[in-house]
């Protein structure tokens, strides 16, 4: 007999027992709490339990009624999205039969709660077809990862490109010092670099995270968040926040001072993080992808590894009639076709369709 439950961040002990940060850092209650406090979107863990397994699915509940073009809609509606690198995960068993019916159970929950649409970022190494409606799974892009089980010499000679090795050596020659942040002052310096990078790249507004967002990771997730900084000429010139669990290290958010591009500080940040991750017994270092296929960001990440993983997303409509009404309202409000740029759900599309990539 399968039983299901819905946890919130107030159920931290139970959430942590089912999906600890050591198992899935993005699926942890600690990450969920930080995100909920920053965005206001309520974090949940949908759990289906059997005799020998838990299927756990972290997601955020987001109000649809707050959209600017829905002032005339009285019914309370919602949609959901997941943290990065998650999706429904089997926490205890690898039996193919465990996930049978999970997608239908979650869909039933969505219909009962008036959840219009569901969007998920699927972890390339843990998502399983039997937990999802196959027709709703879409290939999104390739991402770059480093195999940390290789020796340091193998990585240097066989994984890093010649240009990558040259840039790492350049940073060493220019006395770039790479270190882990250890104080709130270090986080403030990181934030300064990060915000200036977002401004230079004209990032969309939701990526302008405040200082307290990063301080929360530093203070609340010390065992699963690592800020790696680069210093040159007595100032911080680059930094990245990495999140990690027992197996994976994820490049999350970062930036660099463009004035110091010639000393290649980000190469040093990544290289030293790889060395640290190997010393901790991690197996994969996930660098992610770019904004567009084979753009400059992707090529930079690819200079550290020839390995690629296929990144998929999940797009499912649970209330098709309501979804159609919302899309029509969007189109009337913006005088455009909501479905033009392929964004999902279409009624949350921006006119530019610009989205940050993992």
Steps between C-alpha positions, in 0.01 A plus 500: 500500500638840402455801727571857403579810700581864437777660705590866544814661638333487844533120476878532487586187699284273286605671174864460600450130579354433155714730283808624686737753346765227482271314256367799302618850586237664277232271643591578861284684750787742561507606135119510493486728802750749356315509167161540666623787716646676197222445243191461715407184306398224741732199496359148526615140487243263351573149629358163402603223738490124448633216713854538366521843340433872511445694179570861585417796277600853612313791344395862551138611492452825311189715483354556154253764614777753566576531128416850370250393235275291730311761698166363380562136598356420843593131529822434693749330270860385537788349308815321613868494413792312648847586623787435260614140453209329671174347379341200676771275646493153652673542835533137608444248218588459135216266416326599172161410647530754782413799284195350333214745530702783657431745217127431522498549877677833471267606218200417718648713777549789254145486373362493855714800599419693181857488373489587133846400383812319622857576392802301616876512451601133483828379642691333213618212717199428722177566310307190397246464221256297709449794740379734227261530208746421215331730248572798724876448522705724268870512424621849581876511439835342572694591810868457584627290788838384629566140603662541841588132525785562255838576648623858517756421231233348275282806537788734427618316190184340359206707625626860495573655161836655424348848529349413837833377638670812366246727672537319832878544478454867413305557821771331702768710332305818581471393866125452497410352838198268515341426837176406674292779655512484879327818620195719433745758363607251233135447404453876469797517262355210302164675475667816372666303218181309428276806467746681274511190278120493477498868408768452233311207349162679526351205685125481558381647829447173687876430495585808705511308826547713813792455735289323763418225249866402480555551872220248559692234307818585688333482842228237452669250268867495605533131419352526151589847371850618412596848384827487304665838447795628296714789619747704297687812608327497837145499366237236424474464122285188454289257696246220469252345740509123469237272653584136564365173632676167548544434127474826308640852510287756316612836367215723620561877485811706441673790334831662414648848471539562128799728563698194615399273214862484382605299809219246446382480862195284424725229360677495835172491691377198305835318512538536876137395551563186296802419716299561817210286373736211425646523850144467638420190295244664270434324169370774267557872460206645306587823320172531310442650156476837331231746400495355147647182347877530459515863615803651671390392848448142386838492324673632811344227714578240233870590526503309830342180373388321182217329692136594441171408665153546354289739703122451481202696625145391575198700385155377595163674494257368762209736436486544120190721491641741755836494323335606173316786675825623659685492167218693332508760776876537460467542122230765537701690760830500309353502147717202407485122476592345837630186331747666263823450693429156646508615863310287751253566637425729208296742712822582693693579184695821468490697178874434448492141624840562658590235757814424696638156431641260751 
